[in-house]
Amino acid sequence: MVARMRPRGAGYVVRIDAPWQDFPTDDPATDTRRMNAYIERCILEMPEQYNGKHKRFKTRPRGEARFYA
């Protein structure tokens, strides 16, 4: 599923793609490459709407190093 904002805040357009066939496989590396390629294609369709600033790991367990500066 991919969502994009319409111009001037007029709502969203949502695209639901067909489920992937033969996924997941027994190879996590192959599955990861496939998922990353899909995400990259989606970002390239509308790069101006990609929020690459999401800090998923900003909260860390006590004593562990931070991921972000």
PQR file with spaces between the fields and no chain letter, atoms N, CA, C, O and H, PARSE charges and radii, in Angstrom:
ATOM       1  N    MET     1       0.840   -1.165    0.000 -0.4000 1.5000
ATOM       2  CA   MET     1       0.000    0.000    0.000 -0.0000 2.0000
ATOM       3  C    MET     1       0.892    1.236    0.000  0.5500 1.7000
ATOM       4  O    MET     1       1.858    1.318    0.758 -0.5500 1.4000
ATOM       5  N    VAL     2       0.560    2.178   -0.845 -0.4000 1.5000
ATOM       6  CA   VAL     2       1.300    3.433   -0.944 -0.0000 2.0000
ATOM       7  C    VAL     2       0.286    4.566   -0.916  0.5500 1.7000
ATOM       8  O    VAL     2      -0.721    4.523   -1.623 -0.5500 1.4000
ATOM       9  H    VAL     2      -0.225    2.111   -1.461  0.4000 1.0000
ATOM      10  N    ALA     3       0.547    5.568   -0.107 -0.4000 1.5000
ATOM      11  CA   ALA     3      -0.333    6.735   -0.045 -0.0000 2.0000
ATOM      12  C    ALA     3       0.455    7.969   -0.450  0.5500 1.7000
ATOM      13  O    ALA     3       1.637    8.102   -0.133 -0.5500 1.4000
ATOM      14  H    ALA     3       1.365    5.603    0.467  0.4000 1.0000
ATOM      15  N    ARG     4      -0.212    8.860   -1.149 -0.4000 1.5000
ATOM      16  CA   ARG     4       0.407   10.136   -1.503 -0.0000 2.0000
ATOM      17  C    ARG     4      -0.597   11.249   -1.235  0.5500 1.7000
ATOM      18  O    ARG     4      -1.807   11.061   -1.364 -0.5500 1.4000
ATOM      19  H    ARG     4      -1.172    8.752   -1.407  0.4000 1.0000
ATOM      20  N    MET     5      -0.070   12.407   -0.862 -0.4000 1.5000
ATOM      21  CA   MET     5      -0.922   13.565   -0.616 -0.0000 2.0000
ATOM      22  C    MET     5      -1.316   14.202   -1.941  0.5500 1.7000
ATOM      23  O    MET     5      -0.510   14.296   -2.867 -0.5500 1.4000
ATOM      24  H    MET     5       0.913   12.559   -0.757  0.4000 1.0000
ATOM      25  N    ARG     6      -2.558   14.634   -2.014 -0.4000 1.5000
ATOM      26  CA   ARG     6      -3.007   15.387   -3.179 -0.0000 2.0000
ATOM      27  C    ARG     6      -2.559   16.840   -3.041  0.5500 1.7000
ATOM      28  O    ARG     6      -2.305   17.313   -1.933 -0.5500 1.4000
ATOM      29  H    ARG     6      -3.212   14.557   -1.262  0.4000 1.0000
ATOM      30  N    PRO     7      -2.465   17.541   -4.161 -0.5600 1.5000
ATOM      31  CA   PRO     7      -2.045   18.945   -4.097  0.2800 2.0000
ATOM      32  C    PRO     7      -2.974   19.787   -3.221  0.5500 1.7000
ATOM      33  O    PRO     7      -4.172   19.519   -3.130 -0.5500 1.4000
ATOM      34  N    ARG     8      -2.414   20.786   -2.594 -0.4000 1.5000
ATOM      35  CA   ARG     8      -3.139   21.764   -1.778 -0.0000 2.0000
ATOM      36  C    ARG     8      -3.941   21.120   -0.642  0.5500 1.7000
ATOM      37  O    ARG     8      -4.985   21.638   -0.246 -0.5500 1.4000
ATOM      38  H    ARG     8      -1.441   21.003   -2.668  0.4000 1.0000
ATOM      39  N    GLY     9      -3.455   20.002   -0.126 -0.4000 1.5000
ATOM      40  CA   GLY     9      -4.105   19.373    1.019 -0.0000 2.0000
ATOM      41  C    GLY     9      -5.486   18.821    0.735  0.5500 1.7000
ATOM      42  O    GLY     9      -6.321   18.742    1.635 -0.5500 1.4000
ATOM      43  H    GLY     9      -2.606   19.582   -0.448  0.4000 1.0000
ATOM      44  N    ALA    10      -5.736   18.437   -0.508 -0.4000 1.5000
ATOM      45  CA   ALA    10      -7.058   17.944   -0.908 -0.0000 2.0000
ATOM      46  C    ALA    10      -7.214   16.450   -0.663  0.5500 1.7000
ATOM      47  O    ALA    10      -7.893   15.771   -1.432 -0.5500 1.4000
ATOM      48  H    ALA    10      -5.057   18.501   -1.240  0.4000 1.0000
ATOM      49  N    GLY    11      -6.608   15.934    0.379 -0.4000 1.5000
ATOM      50  CA   GLY    11      -6.764   14.519    0.708 -0.0000 2.0000
ATOM      51  C    GLY    11      -5.591   13.685    0.230  0.5500 1.7000
ATOM      52  O    GLY    11      -4.487   14.185    0.015 -0.5500 1.4000
ATOM      53  H    GLY    11      -6.056   16.486    1.004  0.4000 1.0000
ATOM      54  N    TYR    12      -5.864   12.401    0.070 -0.4000 1.5000
ATOM      55  CA   TYR    12      -4.828   11.433   -0.274 -0.0000 2.0000
ATOM      56  C    TYR    12      -5.293   10.523   -1.399  0.5500 1.7000
ATOM      57  O    TYR    12      -6.491   10.343   -1.621 -0.5500 1.4000
ATOM      58  H    TYR    12      -6.761   11.995    0.245  0.4000 1.0000
ATOM      59  N    VAL    13      -4.331    9.959   -2.100 -0.4000 1.5000
ATOM      60  CA   VAL    13      -4.572    8.890   -3.062 -0.0000 2.0000
ATOM      61  C    VAL    13      -3.862    7.668   -2.500  0.5500 1.7000
ATOM      62  O    VAL    13      -2.681    7.731   -2.157 -0.5500 1.4000
ATOM      63  H    VAL    13      -3.358   10.106   -1.920  0.4000 1.0000
ATOM      64  N    VAL    14      -4.579    6.562   -2.407 -0.4000 1.5000
ATOM      65  CA   VAL    14      -4.002    5.335   -1.865 -0.0000 2.0000
ATOM      66  C    VAL    14      -3.990    4.276   -2.956  0.5500 1.7000
ATOM      67  O    VAL    14      -4.997    4.041   -3.623 -0.5500 1.4000
ATOM      68  H    VAL    14      -5.538    6.511   -2.685  0.4000 1.0000
ATOM      69  N    ARG    15      -2.840    3.642   -3.128 -0.4000 1.5000
ATOM      70  CA   ARG    15      -2.708    2.549   -4.091 -0.0000 2.0000
ATOM      71  C    ARG    15      -2.413    1.272   -3.308  0.5500 1.7000
ATOM      72  O    ARG    15      -1.502    1.224   -2.482 -0.5500 1.4000
ATOM      73  H    ARG    15      -2.021    3.833   -2.586  0.4000 1.0000
ATOM      74  N    ILE    16      -3.199    0.254   -3.587 -0.4000 1.5000
ATOM      75  CA   ILE    16      -2.972   -1.046   -2.960 -0.0000 2.0000
ATOM      76  C    ILE    16      -2.496   -1.994   -4.046  0.5500 1.7000
ATOM      77  O    ILE    16      -3.249   -2.346   -4.953 -0.5500 1.4000
ATOM      78  H    ILE    16      -3.939    0.293   -4.258  0.4000 1.0000
ATOM      79  N    ASP    17      -1.248   -2.399   -3.946 -0.4000 1.5000
ATOM      80  CA   ASP    17      -0.659   -3.301   -4.932 -0.0000 2.0000
ATOM      81  C    ASP    17      -1.060   -4.743   -4.642  0.5500 1.7000
ATOM      82  O    ASP    17      -1.458   -5.082   -3.528 -0.5500 1.4000
ATOM      83  H    ASP    17      -0.636   -2.112   -3.209  0.4000 1.0000
ATOM      84  N    ALA    18      -0.948   -5.570   -5.653 -0.4000 1.5000
ATOM      85  CA   ALA    18      -1.239   -7.000   -5.487 -0.0000 2.0000
ATOM      86  C    ALA    18      -0.234   -7.622   -4.516  0.5500 1.7000
ATOM      87  O    ALA    18       0.916   -7.187   -4.451 -0.5500 1.4000
ATOM      88  H    ALA    18      -0.625   -5.294   -6.559  0.4000 1.0000
ATOM      89  N    PRO    19      -0.657   -8.623   -3.774 -0.5600 1.5000
ATOM      90  CA   PRO    19       0.294   -9.301   -2.877  0.2800 2.0000
ATOM      91  C    PRO    19       1.436   -9.916   -3.673  0.5500 1.7000
ATOM      92  O    PRO    19       1.251  -10.364   -4.805 -0.5500 1.4000
ATOM      93  N    TRP    20       2.588   -9.931   -3.081 -0.4000 1.5000
ATOM      94  CA   TRP    20       3.745  -10.545   -3.726 -0.0000 2.0000
ATOM      95  C    TRP    20       3.582  -12.051   -3.760  0.5500 1.7000
ATOM      96  O    TRP    20       3.093  -12.660   -2.809 -0.5500 1.4000
ATOM      97  H    TRP    20       2.737   -9.567   -2.162  0.4000 1.0000
ATOM      98  N    GLN    21       3.996  -12.639   -4.863 -0.4000 1.5000
ATOM      99  CA   GLN    21       4.008  -14.093   -4.985 -0.0000 2.0000
ATOM     100  C    GLN    21       5.341  -14.614   -4.459  0.5500 1.7000
ATOM     101  O    GLN    21       6.368  -13.945   -4.573 -0.5500 1.4000
ATOM     102  H    GLN    21       4.393  -12.144   -5.636  0.4000 1.0000
ATOM     103  N    ASP    22       5.316  -15.786   -3.898 -0.4000 1.5000
ATOM     104  CA   ASP    22       6.549  -16.436   -3.409 -0.0000 2.0000
ATOM     105  C    ASP    22       7.309  -15.541   -2.428  0.5500 1.7000
ATOM     106  O    ASP    22       8.522  -15.370   -2.541 -0.5500 1.4000
ATOM     107  H    ASP    22       4.482  -16.329   -3.805  0.4000 1.0000
ATOM     108  N    PHE    23       6.592  -14.986   -1.483 -0.4000 1.5000
ATOM     109  CA   PHE    23       7.208  -14.134   -0.464 -0.0000 2.0000
ATOM     110  C    PHE    23       6.542  -14.407    0.864  0.5500 1.7000
ATOM     111  O    PHE    23       5.314  -14.463    0.931 -0.5500 1.4000
ATOM     112  H    PHE    23       5.606  -15.125   -1.392  0.4000 1.0000
ATOM     113  N    PRO    24       7.302  -14.577    1.911 -0.5600 1.5000
ATOM     114  CA   PRO    24       8.750  -14.578    1.969  0.2800 2.0000
ATOM     115  C    PRO    24       9.338  -15.891    1.480  0.5500 1.7000
ATOM     116  O    PRO    24       8.644  -16.900    1.353 -0.5500 1.4000
ATOM     117  N    THR    25      10.631  -15.849    1.210 -0.4000 1.5000
ATOM     118  CA   THR    25      11.349  -17.049    0.799 -0.0000 2.0000
ATOM     119  C    THR    25      12.141  -17.567    1.995  0.5500 1.7000
ATOM     120  O    THR    25      11.977  -17.089    3.118 -0.5500 1.4000
ATOM     121  H    THR    25      11.195  -15.030    1.313  0.4000 1.0000
ATOM     122  N    ASP    26      12.981  -18.528    1.746 -0.4000 1.5000
ATOM     123  CA   ASP    26      13.858  -19.044    2.801 -0.0000 2.0000
ATOM     124  C    ASP    26      15.148  -18.241    2.912  0.5500 1.7000
ATOM     125  O    ASP    26      16.024  -18.577    3.709 -0.5500 1.4000
ATOM     126  H    ASP    26      13.114  -18.916    0.834  0.4000 1.0000
ATOM     127  N    ASP    27      15.266  -17.183    2.116 -0.4000 1.5000
ATOM     128  CA   ASP    27      16.493  -16.382    2.094 -0.0000 2.0000
ATOM     129  C    ASP    27      16.199  -14.953    2.558  0.5500 1.7000
ATOM     130  O    ASP    27      15.720  -14.138    1.769 -0.5500 1.4000
ATOM     131  H    ASP    27      14.554  -16.911    1.469  0.4000 1.0000
ATOM     132  N    PRO    28      16.478  -14.642    3.818 -0.5600 1.5000
ATOM     133  CA   PRO    28      16.190  -13.301    4.325  0.2800 2.0000
ATOM     134  C    PRO    28      16.902  -12.187    3.549  0.5500 1.7000
ATOM     135  O    PRO    28      16.354  -11.094    3.409 -0.5500 1.4000
ATOM     136  N    ALA    29      18.096  -12.442    3.051 -0.4000 1.5000
ATOM     137  CA   ALA    29      18.819  -11.411    2.294 -0.0000 2.0000
ATOM     138  C    ALA    29      18.090  -11.087    0.989  0.5500 1.7000
ATOM     139  O    ALA    29      17.969   -9.920    0.618 -0.5500 1.4000
ATOM     140  H    ALA    29      18.541  -13.330    3.165  0.4000 1.0000
ATOM     141  N    THR    30      17.608  -12.109    0.301 -0.4000 1.5000
ATOM     142  CA   THR    30      16.851  -11.898   -0.936 -0.0000 2.0000
ATOM     143  C    THR    30      15.557  -11.149   -0.647  0.5500 1.7000
ATOM     144  O    THR    30      15.189  -10.231   -1.379 -0.5500 1.4000
ATOM     145  H    THR    30      17.706  -13.058    0.603  0.4000 1.0000
ATOM     146  N    ASP    31      14.874  -11.539    0.413 -0.4000 1.5000
ATOM     147  CA   ASP    31      13.626  -10.873    0.788 -0.0000 2.0000
ATOM     148  C    ASP    31      13.864   -9.404    1.123  0.5500 1.7000
ATOM     149  O    ASP    31      13.068   -8.539    0.759 -0.5500 1.4000
ATOM     150  H    ASP    31      15.174  -12.285    1.008  0.4000 1.0000
ATOM     151  N    THR    32      14.956   -9.130    1.814 -0.4000 1.5000
ATOM     152  CA   THR    32      15.290   -7.756    2.181 -0.0000 2.0000
ATOM     153  C    THR    32      15.587   -6.922    0.944  0.5500 1.7000
ATOM     154  O    THR    32      15.131   -5.783    0.845 -0.5500 1.4000
ATOM     155  H    THR    32      15.603   -9.832    2.111  0.4000 1.0000
ATOM     156  N    ARG    33      16.345   -7.472   -0.003 -0.4000 1.5000
ATOM     157  CA   ARG    33      16.636   -6.745   -1.248 -0.0000 2.0000
ATOM     158  C    ARG    33      15.348   -6.454   -2.010  0.5500 1.7000
ATOM     159  O    ARG    33      15.181   -5.365   -2.559 -0.5500 1.4000
ATOM     160  H    ARG    33      16.716   -8.397    0.077  0.4000 1.0000
ATOM     161  N    ARG    34      14.443   -7.418   -2.045 -0.4000 1.5000
ATOM     162  CA   ARG    34      13.180   -7.223   -2.760 -0.0000 2.0000
ATOM     163  C    ARG    34      12.353   -6.115   -2.103  0.5500 1.7000
ATOM     164  O    ARG    34      11.827   -5.238   -2.788 -0.5500 1.4000
ATOM     165  H    ARG    34      14.578   -8.303   -1.599  0.4000 1.0000
ATOM     166  N    MET    35      12.245   -6.160   -0.790 -0.4000 1.5000
ATOM     167  CA   MET    35      11.479   -5.141   -0.073 -0.0000 2.0000
ATOM     168  C    MET    35      12.116   -3.765   -0.243  0.5500 1.7000
ATOM     169  O    MET    35      11.409   -2.785   -0.477 -0.5500 1.4000
ATOM     170  H    MET    35      12.673   -6.873   -0.234  0.4000 1.0000
ATOM     171  N    ASN    36      13.433   -3.680   -0.128 -0.4000 1.5000
ATOM     172  CA   ASN    36      14.110   -2.394   -0.291 -0.0000 2.0000
ATOM     173  C    ASN    36      13.944   -1.843   -1.700  0.5500 1.7000
ATOM     174  O    ASN    36      13.788   -0.634   -1.872 -0.5500 1.4000
ATOM     175  H    ASN    36      14.007   -4.476    0.062  0.4000 1.0000
ATOM     176  N    ALA    37      13.975   -2.702   -2.708 -0.4000 1.5000
ATOM     177  CA   ALA    37      13.775   -2.258   -4.090 -0.0000 2.0000
ATOM     178  C    ALA    37      12.364   -1.704   -4.272  0.5500 1.7000
ATOM     179  O    ALA    37      12.174   -0.703   -4.963 -0.5500 1.4000
ATOM     180  H    ALA    37      14.102   -3.684   -2.569  0.4000 1.0000
ATOM     181  N    TYR    38      11.381   -2.345   -3.661 -0.4000 1.5000
ATOM     182  CA   TYR    38       9.997   -1.865   -3.737 -0.0000 2.0000
ATOM     183  C    TYR    38       9.872   -0.490   -3.077  0.5500 1.7000
ATOM     184  O    TYR    38       9.269    0.425   -3.637 -0.5500 1.4000
ATOM     185  H    TYR    38      11.535   -3.158   -3.099  0.4000 1.0000
ATOM     186  N    ILE    39      10.443   -0.360   -1.894 -0.4000 1.5000
ATOM     187  CA   ILE    39      10.393    0.920   -1.188 -0.0000 2.0000
ATOM     188  C    ILE    39      11.078    2.005   -2.013  0.5500 1.7000
ATOM     189  O    ILE    39      10.571    3.122   -2.111 -0.5500 1.4000
ATOM     190  H    ILE    39      10.933   -1.104   -1.439  0.4000 1.0000
ATOM     191  N    GLU    40      12.230    1.684   -2.606 -0.4000 1.5000
ATOM     192  CA   GLU    40      12.942    2.658   -3.432 -0.0000 2.0000
ATOM     193  C    GLU    40      12.094    3.105   -4.622  0.5500 1.7000
ATOM     194  O    GLU    40      12.047    4.295   -4.933 -0.5500 1.4000
ATOM     195  H    GLU    40      12.642    0.776   -2.527  0.4000 1.0000
ATOM     196  N    ARG    41      11.425    2.161   -5.290 -0.4000 1.5000
ATOM     197  CA   ARG    41      10.564    2.527   -6.427 -0.0000 2.0000
ATOM     198  C    ARG    41       9.443    3.472   -5.975  0.5500 1.7000
ATOM     199  O    ARG    41       9.126    4.443   -6.661 -0.5500 1.4000
ATOM     200  H    ARG    41      11.464    1.194   -5.038  0.4000 1.0000
ATOM     201  N    CYS    42       8.857    3.178   -4.829 -0.4000 1.5000
ATOM     202  CA   CYS    42       7.784    4.038   -4.316 -0.0000 2.0000
ATOM     203  C    CYS    42       8.301    5.441   -4.016  0.5500 1.7000
ATOM     204  O    CYS    42       7.637    6.429   -4.328 -0.5500 1.4000
ATOM     205  H    CYS    42       9.114    2.389   -4.271  0.4000 1.0000
ATOM     206  N    ILE    43       9.469    5.529   -3.419 -0.4000 1.5000
ATOM     207  CA   ILE    43      10.052    6.838   -3.104 -0.0000 2.0000
ATOM     208  C    ILE    43      10.350    7.605   -4.384  0.5500 1.7000
ATOM     209  O    ILE    43      10.099    8.808   -4.456 -0.5500 1.4000
ATOM     210  H    ILE    43      10.009    4.726   -3.166  0.4000 1.0000
ATOM     211  N    LEU    44      10.882    6.924   -5.395 -0.4000 1.5000
ATOM     212  CA   LEU    44      11.233    7.598   -6.646 -0.0000 2.0000
ATOM     213  C    LEU    44      10.004    8.095   -7.402  0.5500 1.7000
ATOM     214  O    LEU    44      10.117    9.009   -8.218 -0.5500 1.4000
ATOM     215  H    LEU    44      11.086    5.947   -5.337  0.4000 1.0000
ATOM     216  N    GLU    45       8.830    7.510   -7.145 -0.4000 1.5000
ATOM     217  CA   GLU    45       7.592    7.990   -7.768 -0.0000 2.0000
ATOM     218  C    GLU    45       7.211    9.368   -7.244  0.5500 1.7000
ATOM     219  O    GLU    45       6.615   10.165   -7.968 -0.5500 1.4000
ATOM     220  H    GLU    45       8.738    6.768   -6.482  0.4000 1.0000
ATOM     221  N    MET    46       7.547    9.651   -6.002 -0.4000 1.5000
ATOM     222  CA   MET    46       7.151   10.915   -5.368 -0.0000 2.0000
ATOM     223  C    MET    46       8.166   11.309   -4.295  0.5500 1.7000
ATOM     224  O    MET    46       7.823   11.374   -3.114 -0.5500 1.4000
ATOM     225  H    MET    46       8.031    9.003   -5.413  0.4000 1.0000
ATOM     226  N    PRO    47       9.401   11.570   -4.691 -0.5600 1.5000
ATOM     227  CA   PRO    47      10.454   11.841   -3.707  0.2800 2.0000
ATOM     228  C    PRO    47      10.167   13.048   -2.819  0.5500 1.7000
ATOM     229  O    PRO    47      10.643   13.110   -1.685 -0.5500 1.4000
ATOM     230  N    GLU    48       9.402   13.992   -3.320 -0.4000 1.5000
ATOM     231  CA   GLU    48       9.104   15.184   -2.523 -0.0000 2.0000
ATOM     232  C    GLU    48       8.233   14.863   -1.311  0.5500 1.7000
ATOM     233  O    GLU    48       8.133   15.670   -0.387 -0.5500 1.4000
ATOM     234  H    GLU    48       9.015   13.941   -4.241  0.4000 1.0000
ATOM     235  N    GLN    49       7.602   13.687   -1.310 -0.4000 1.5000
ATOM     236  CA   GLN    49       6.739   13.318   -0.195 -0.0000 2.0000
ATOM     237  C    GLN    49       7.385   12.311    0.750  0.5500 1.7000
ATOM     238  O    GLN    49       6.773   11.900    1.736 -0.5500 1.4000
ATOM     239  H    GLN    49       7.683   13.031   -2.060  0.4000 1.0000
ATOM     240  N    TYR    50       8.597   11.921    0.457 -0.4000 1.5000
ATOM     241  CA   TYR    50       9.272   10.944    1.314 -0.0000 2.0000
ATOM     242  C    TYR    50       9.805   11.628    2.567  0.5500 1.7000
ATOM     243  O    TYR    50      10.487   12.650    2.482 -0.5500 1.4000
ATOM     244  H    TYR    50       9.094   12.254   -0.344  0.4000 1.0000
ATOM     245  N    ASN    51       9.497   11.070    3.710 -0.4000 1.5000
ATOM     246  CA   ASN    51       9.983   11.616    4.977 -0.0000 2.0000
ATOM     247  C    ASN    51      11.110   10.735    5.473  0.5500 1.7000
ATOM     248  O    ASN    51      10.880    9.775    6.209 -0.5500 1.4000
ATOM     249  H    ASN    51       8.943   10.240    3.779  0.4000 1.0000
ATOM     250  N    GLY    52      12.311   11.057    5.077 -0.4000 1.5000
ATOM     251  CA   GLY    52      13.465   10.263    5.483 -0.0000 2.0000
ATOM     252  C    GLY    52      14.023   10.652    6.838  0.5500 1.7000
ATOM     253  O    GLY    52      15.117   10.224    7.205 -0.5500 1.4000
ATOM     254  H    GLY    52      12.498   11.837    4.480  0.4000 1.0000
ATOM     255  N    LYS    53      13.293   11.448    7.574 -0.4000 1.5000
ATOM     256  CA   LYS    53      13.780   11.927    8.864 -0.0000 2.0000
ATOM     257  C    LYS    53      13.179   11.168   10.037  0.5500 1.7000
ATOM     258  O    LYS    53      13.417   11.529   11.190 -0.5500 1.4000
ATOM     259  H    LYS    53      12.404   11.796    7.276  0.4000 1.0000
ATOM     260  N    HIS    54      12.423   10.148    9.772 -0.4000 1.5000
ATOM     261  CA   HIS    54      11.808    9.363   10.846 -0.0000 2.0000
ATOM     262  C    HIS    54      12.898    8.689   11.667  0.5500 1.7000
ATOM     263  O    HIS    54      13.705    7.930   11.131 -0.5500 1.4000
ATOM     264  H    HIS    54      12.230    9.855    8.836  0.4000 1.0000
ATOM     265  N    LYS    55      12.919    8.960   12.942 -0.4000 1.5000
ATOM     266  CA   LYS    55      13.951    8.392   13.817 -0.0000 2.0000
ATOM     267  C    LYS    55      13.347    7.235   14.608  0.5500 1.7000
ATOM     268  O    LYS    55      12.945    7.391   15.761 -0.5500 1.4000
ATOM     269  H    LYS    55      12.263    9.576   13.377  0.4000 1.0000
ATOM     270  N    ARG    56      13.294    6.094   13.974 -0.4000 1.5000
ATOM     271  CA   ARG    56      12.674    4.919   14.566 -0.0000 2.0000
ATOM     272  C    ARG    56      13.361    4.486   15.858  0.5500 1.7000
ATOM     273  O    ARG    56      12.702    4.009   16.782 -0.5500 1.4000
ATOM     274  H    ARG    56      13.621    5.967   13.038  0.4000 1.0000
ATOM     275  N    PHE    57      14.654    4.647   15.924 -0.4000 1.5000
ATOM     276  CA   PHE    57      15.408    4.140   17.065 -0.0000 2.0000
ATOM     277  C    PHE    57      15.927    5.263   17.956  0.5500 1.7000
ATOM     278  O    PHE    57      16.999    5.132   18.546 -0.5500 1.4000
ATOM     279  H    PHE    57      15.189    5.035   15.173  0.4000 1.0000
ATOM     280  N    LYS    58      15.184    6.367   18.062 -0.4000 1.5000
ATOM     281  CA   LYS    58      15.692    7.478   18.868 -0.0000 2.0000
ATOM     282  C    LYS    58      15.684    7.156   20.355  0.5500 1.7000
ATOM     283  O    LYS    58      16.474    7.726   21.108 -0.5500 1.4000
ATOM     284  H    LYS    58      14.313    6.473   17.583  0.4000 1.0000
ATOM     285  N    THR    59      14.817    6.262   20.792 -0.4000 1.5000
ATOM     286  CA   THR    59      14.813    5.837   22.187 -0.0000 2.0000
ATOM     287  C    THR    59      15.610    4.549   22.294  0.5500 1.7000
ATOM     288  O    THR    59      15.277    3.542   21.669 -0.5500 1.4000
ATOM     289  H    THR    59      14.175    5.799   20.180  0.4000 1.0000
ATOM     290  N    ARG    60      16.667    4.595   23.092 -0.4000 1.5000
ATOM     291  CA   ARG    60      17.563    3.445   23.225 -0.0000 2.0000
ATOM     292  C    ARG    60      17.552    2.952   24.664  0.5500 1.7000
ATOM     293  O    ARG    60      17.283    3.728   25.581 -0.5500 1.4000
ATOM     294  H    ARG    60      16.938    5.413   23.599  0.4000 1.0000
ATOM     295  N    PRO    61      17.839    1.687   24.872 -0.5600 1.5000
ATOM     296  CA   PRO    61      17.968    1.191   26.241  0.2800 2.0000
ATOM     297  C    PRO    61      19.084    1.935   26.980  0.5500 1.7000
ATOM     298  O    PRO    61      20.070    2.358   26.375 -0.5500 1.4000
ATOM     299  N    ARG    62      18.916    2.085   28.270 -0.4000 1.5000
ATOM     300  CA   ARG    62      19.909    2.790   29.093 -0.0000 2.0000
ATOM     301  C    ARG    62      21.294    2.185   28.883  0.5500 1.7000
ATOM     302  O    ARG    62      21.473    0.970   28.954 -0.5500 1.4000
ATOM     303  H    ARG    62      18.115    1.742   28.761  0.4000 1.0000
ATOM     304  N    GLY    63      22.263    3.049   28.626 -0.4000 1.5000
ATOM     305  CA   GLY    63      23.641    2.616   28.460 -0.0000 2.0000
ATOM     306  C    GLY    63      24.033    2.272   27.035  0.5500 1.7000
ATOM     307  O    GLY    63      25.217    2.085   26.758 -0.5500 1.4000
ATOM     308  H    GLY    63      22.117    4.037   28.568  0.4000 1.0000
ATOM     309  N    GLU    64      23.070    2.184   26.116 -0.4000 1.5000
ATOM     310  CA   GLU    64      23.413    1.871   24.719 -0.0000 2.0000
ATOM     311  C    GLU    64      23.631    3.153   23.930  0.5500 1.7000
ATOM     312  O    GLU    64      23.011    4.180   24.205 -0.5500 1.4000
ATOM     313  H    GLU    64      22.107    2.336   26.341  0.4000 1.0000
ATOM     314  N    ALA    65      24.521    3.079   22.949 -0.4000 1.5000
ATOM     315  CA   ALA    65      24.868    4.241   22.130 -0.0000 2.0000
ATOM     316  C    ALA    65      23.671    4.713   21.313  0.5500 1.7000
ATOM     317  O    ALA    65      22.806    3.921   20.938 -0.5500 1.4000
ATOM     318  H    ALA    65      25.025    2.245   22.726  0.4000 1.0000
ATOM     319  N    ARG    66      23.636    6.025   21.044 -0.4000 1.5000
ATOM     320  CA   ARG    66      22.577    6.599   20.214 -0.0000 2.0000
ATOM     321  C    ARG    66      22.876    6.341   18.742  0.5500 1.7000
ATOM     322  O    ARG    66      24.039    6.275   18.343 -0.5500 1.4000
ATOM     323  H    ARG    66      24.338    6.668   21.348  0.4000 1.0000
ATOM     324  N    PHE    67      21.827    6.195   17.936 -0.4000 1.5000
ATOM     325  CA   PHE    67      21.985    6.026   16.493 -0.0000 2.0000
ATOM     326  C    PHE    67      22.132    7.369   15.787  0.5500 1.7000
ATOM     327  O    PHE    67      22.744    7.452   14.723 -0.5500 1.4000
ATOM     328  H    PHE    67      20.882    6.248   18.260  0.4000 1.0000
ATOM     329  N    TYR    68      21.575    8.411   16.376 -0.4000 1.5000
ATOM     330  CA   TYR    68      21.510    9.707   15.709 -0.0000 2.0000
ATOM     331  C    TYR    68      22.309   10.733   16.499  0.5500 1.7000
ATOM     332  O    TYR    68      22.410   10.658   17.723 -0.5500 1.4000
ATOM     333  H    TYR    68      21.077    8.344   17.241  0.4000 1.0000
ATOM     334  N    ALA    69      22.874   11.694   15.772 -0.4000 1.5000
ATOM     335  CA   ALA    69      23.652   12.764   16.430 -0.0000 2.0000
ATOM     336  C    ALA    69      22.727   13.732   17.122  0.5500 1.7000
ATOM     337  O    ALA    69      23.187   14.698   17.730 -0.5500 1.4000
ATOM     338  H    ALA    69      22.792   11.755   14.778  0.4000 1.0000
